Amino acid sequence: MESTRKKPWNVRSTLQAAAAGLVADPLAKIVCLALAVMLWMYIVGSAEIQFEFRDVPVDYIDVAPDLAVSEDSQRHITLLRVSGPKASIQALDPTDFKVMASLAGKRKGEKWVVLSLENVFNPRPDVKVERIEPGSVRAFLEEVEGRRLPVSARLQGEVPPGFRVNTKVRPEAVMVLGPSSLFLRLTEMSTETIDLTGRKATFDVKVNLQREMRSIRKIDPESVEVLVEIDENVIEKLLEGVRVELLNPVPGRVVQIKPEQVSVKLRGPQNVVDRLDAAQLRVEVELPADKSFHLAVPRALNVPERVEIVSYEPALVRVSVPGQ
């Protein structure tokens, strides 16, 4: 009886057959390419690297209630070295870390706090903190002082041309607690930025106050109401050489008007008044039917809405019919 003999597996021919199948099937080729790219990205992102962050912030904790850390205290460490997956480290920046410096039991004056790796708040468990420099930081503790400081609204952006802005802050002042040296530099508090871009109407907004200095211990209250009043800018404009016309001509008679032109002062919204000129304005006077001479008051008939006449120069115009 003839025995059946198994042929050995030929790797080369198998790969050639697979490659031929990929060429024949474009969709399979695309899928394989995508898988290869994903695998490459995973390998690169998982690679272990070391990286050094600079200027990592220091947070002082456990400060006695009657003391505050002065602005002159060390607020950053020079270097924080970490290791871990490249993708995880690239997603971090120095402000994601916090170096905790405990001032428990410390009293007023200059104090040195020794740091260790355990002092570092690390937001990523797959990232390891390996080194910090320097190994200690210097803090200055001062007695807490409280002062009421005025509040100003911080604005950005522009309202449309022809509008004006005024702000009212409630409350106008807040209580600020901090080291006594703080108030040599800080004389007022500012709100977070309020954007005015494109605004044409008055609005009210509640905003937080900016902690512009880290030595501020407390702000009371921490937010204020800001009334932003937006009104059209009112201006005055003098139009010279405005022609004076007779409202009621006398049939068959020539009527003299002296002067034939007057100056008119207007007041109104800037975006309306700015567009007016002497040729657009119509000023008329009237001659009573029973008179051949009259000192008439000029009157503008086609004044735009929200625009008022302030004065005419001259205030009276001579209207007469020669020969009567």
C-alpha positions in Angstrom: 0.0 0.0 0.0 1.4 3.3 -1.1 1.9 5.8 1.7 0.8 9.4 1.5 3.7 11.8 2.1 3.0 15.4 3.3 4.9 18.1 1.5 6.9 20.6 3.7 5.4 24.1 4.2 7.0 26.5 1.8 7.1 30.0 3.6 8.2 31.8 0.5 5.4 30.5 -1.7 2.9 31.2 1.1 4.0 34.9 1.3 4.0 35.2 -2.5 0.4 33.9 -2.5 -0.6 36.3 0.2 1.0 39.3 -1.6 -0.7 38.2 -4.8 -4.0 38.2 -2.9 -3.4 41.7 -1.6 -2.7 43.0 -5.1 -5.9 41.4 -6.4 -7.9 42.9 -3.5 -7.4 46.7 -3.1 -9.7 46.9 -0.1 -7.5 44.3 1.8 -4.4 46.4 0.8 -6.0 49.5 2.4 -7.0 47.7 5.6 -3.5 46.3 6.0 -1.9 49.6 5.4 -4.2 51.2 8.0 -3.4 48.5 10.6 0.3 49.0 9.9 0.1 52.8 10.5 -1.9 52.2 13.7 0.7 49.7 14.9 3.5 52.1 14.2 1.8 54.9 16.1 1.1 52.7 19.0 4.8 51.6 19.1 6.1 55.2 18.9 3.6 56.5 21.5 4.5 53.7 23.9 8.2 54.3 23.7 9.7 55.2 27.1 11.4 58.6 27.1 12.8 61.1 29.6 11.8 64.7 29.6 12.6 67.8 31.7 9.9 70.4 32.4 11.0 73.9 33.4 9.3 76.5 35.7 6.9 74.1 37.4 4.7 76.0 39.9 5.1 75.7 43.7 2.0 75.6 45.9 2.5 76.5 49.6 0.1 74.6 51.8 -0.6 74.3 55.6 -0.1 78.0 56.1 -1.3 79.3 59.6 -4.6 81.3 59.4 -3.0 84.5 60.6 -0.1 84.4 58.1 0.3 84.7 54.3 3.1 83.9 51.8 4.6 87.0 50.4 4.9 87.7 46.6 8.7 87.5 46.9 8.6 83.8 47.8 9.9 81.3 45.3 7.0 80.4 43.1 8.6 77.9 40.7 11.2 75.1 40.7 13.8 75.2 38.0 13.5 71.6 36.7 11.3 68.6 36.9 12.6 65.4 35.2 10.1 62.7 34.3 10.0 59.4 32.4 7.2 57.5 30.8 5.4 56.9 27.5 6.2 59.5 24.9 2.5 60.1 24.2 1.6 60.7 27.8 4.5 63.1 28.4 3.7 65.1 25.3 0.2 65.7 26.6 1.5 67.5 29.7 2.8 70.9 30.3 4.5 72.4 33.4 1.3 73.8 34.9 -0.2 70.3 35.0 2.2 69.5 37.9 2.2 71.0 41.3 5.1 71.0 43.8 3.5 71.1 47.3 5.6 72.9 49.9 4.2 72.5 53.4 4.6 75.4 55.9 3.0 73.5 58.8 4.1 75.0 62.1 6.1 77.8 60.4 5.8 81.3 61.8 6.6 84.8 60.4 9.9 85.3 58.6 12.1 83.6 56.0 11.6 79.9 55.8 13.3 77.1 53.8 11.2 74.1 52.8 12.9 70.9 51.7 11.3 69.1 48.8 11.1 65.5 47.8 9.6 63.5 44.9 6.6 62.8 47.2 5.8 66.6 47.2 4.9 66.6 43.5 1.3 66.3 42.3 1.5 64.1 39.2 -1.7 64.0 37.0 -0.5 60.9 35.0 0.0 57.6 36.8 2.0 56.2 33.9 4.5 59.1 34.2 7.2 58.8 36.9 8.8 61.8 38.5 12.6 61.2 38.8 14.2 64.4 39.9 13.4 68.0 41.0 15.7 71.0 41.2 16.3 72.7 43.5 15.8 70.5 46.5 14.4 73.3 48.6 12.5 76.5 48.2 12.5 79.8 50.1 9.3 81.4 51.5 8.6 84.6 53.3 5.7 84.5 55.8 4.0 87.8 56.8 1.0 88.7 58.9 -2.3 88.7 57.1 -3.7 92.2 56.4 -7.1 93.0 55.0 -8.0 96.0 52.8 -10.9 97.2 50.7 -9.8 97.8 47.2 -11.8 99.4 44.3 -12.8 97.2 41.4 -12.4 98.1 37.7 -14.0 96.3 34.8 -11.5 94.9 32.3 -12.9 95.3 28.7 -11.7 94.1 25.4 -13.0 94.6 21.8 -14.7 97.6 20.3 -18.3 98.7 20.0 -19.4 99.8 16.5 -18.4 103.4 15.5 -20.8 106.0 17.0 -21.3 104.2 20.3 -19.9 105.0 23.7 -19.3 102.7 26.8 -19.7 103.3 30.5 -19.4 100.7 33.2 -20.8 100.5 36.7 -19.4 97.8 39.1 -21.5 96.4 42.1 -20.0 96.3 44.7 -17.5 99.1 43.9 -14.9 97.6 46.3 -14.1 94.2 47.7 -12.1 93.0 50.8 -8.7 91.5 49.9 -6.6 89.5 52.4 -2.9 88.9 51.9 0.5 89.7 53.3 1.1 93.4 54.2 3.7 93.8 51.4 1.0 92.9 48.8 -0.7 96.3 49.1 2.5 98.1 48.2 1.9 96.7 44.7 -1.8 96.1 44.5 -4.1 99.1 44.6 -7.2 97.9 42.8 -8.8 94.7 41.6 -9.8 93.9 38.0 -12.5 91.7 36.7 -12.0 88.9 34.2 -12.2 90.2 30.6 -15.6 91.3 29.2 -15.8 91.2 25.4 -17.5 94.2 23.8 -17.1 93.2 20.2 -20.2 94.1 18.1 -22.3 95.1 21.2 -24.8 97.8 20.6 -27.0 97.6 23.7 -26.6 97.8 27.4 -26.1 94.5 29.3 -25.4 93.2 32.8 -22.9 90.4 33.5 -21.6 88.6 36.6 -17.8 88.1 36.4 -15.1 86.8 38.7 -12.2 88.9 39.9 -8.7 88.3 38.6 -6.2 86.8 41.1 -3.3 88.8 39.6 -0.9 88.0 42.4 -0.5 84.5 43.9 0.0 85.9 47.4 -3.6 87.0 47.6 -5.1 84.8 50.3 -8.8 85.7 50.0 -11.2 87.9 48.0 -14.6 88.7 49.4 -16.8 88.6 47.3 -15.0 86.8 44.5 -17.3 88.0 41.8 -19.1 91.2 41.0 -22.0 92.5 38.8 -20.9 94.8 36.0 -23.5 97.0 34.2 -22.1 97.9 30.8 -24.0 100.9 29.4 -23.7 101.2 25.6 -25.3 104.3 24.1 -25.1 106.1 20.8 -22.4 108.8 21.0 -24.2 112.2 20.9 -22.3 114.9 19.1 -22.9 118.5 17.9 -22.2 119.6 14.3 -22.4 123.0 12.7 -23.7 123.1 9.1 -22.7 126.4 7.4 -24.3 127.8 4.2 -27.7 126.2 4.5 -30.0 127.9 2.0 -33.1 129.6 3.3 -36.4 129.3 1.3 -39.8 131.0 1.6 -42.6 128.8 2.8 -45.4 130.9 1.3 -44.4 132.7 -1.9 -46.4 135.9 -2.7 -47.9 135.5 -6.2 -46.5 138.0 -8.7 -44.2 139.6 -6.2 -40.5 139.2 -5.5 -39.7 138.4 -1.9 -36.2 139.2 -0.5 -34.6 137.0 2.2 -31.6 138.3 4.0 -29.3 136.6 4.6 -30.0 133.9 2.0 -28.0 131.4 4.0 -27.7 130.5 7.7 -25.6 128.2 9.9 -27.4 125.5 11.7 -26.1 123.7 14.8 -27.4 120.1 15.2 -27.2 117.6 18.0 -27.8 113.8 17.7 -26.3 110.3 17.3 -22.9 110.5 15.8 -23.6 107.9 13.1 -26.5 110.1 11.9 -25.1 113.6 12.4 -21.8 112.7 10.7 -23.6 112.0 7.5 -25.5 115.3 7.2 -24.3 118.2 5.1 -25.7 121.6 4.3 -27.2 120.5 1.0 -29.4 117.9 2.7 -31.0 120.3 5.1 -34.1 122.4 4.2 -34.6 125.6 6.1 -37.7 127.8 5.5 -39.1 131.1 6.7 -42.7 132.4 6.5 -44.0 135.9 5.6 -47.4 136.6 7.2 -50.1 137.5 4.5 -50.8 140.9 6.0 -47.1 142.0 6.2 -44.6 143.3 3.6 -41.7 143.0 6.2 -41.0 140.4 8.8 -38.2 139.2 11.0 -38.8 135.4 10.7 -37.4 132.6 12.7 -35.7 129.9 10.5 -37.1 126.5 10.7 -35.6 123.2 9.5 -38.2 120.9 8.1 -36.4 117.7 7.2 -34.4 117.0 10.3 -33.7 113.2 10.8 -35.2 111.4 13.7 -33.3 111.7 17.0 -31.6 114.8 15.8 -32.4 118.2 17.3 -31.7 121.8 16.3 -29.5 123.6 18.8 -29.4 127.0 17.2 -29.5 129.1 14.0 -27.0 131.8 13.2 -28.4 134.4 12.7 -31.4 133.6 14.9 -33.7 135.9 12.8 -34.0 136.3 9.0 -35.3 139.5 7.3 -38.2 138.7 4.9 -39.6 141.6 2.8 -41.5 142.5 -0.3 -39.9 145.5 -2.1 -42.3 148.4 -3.0 -44.8 147.6 -0.3 
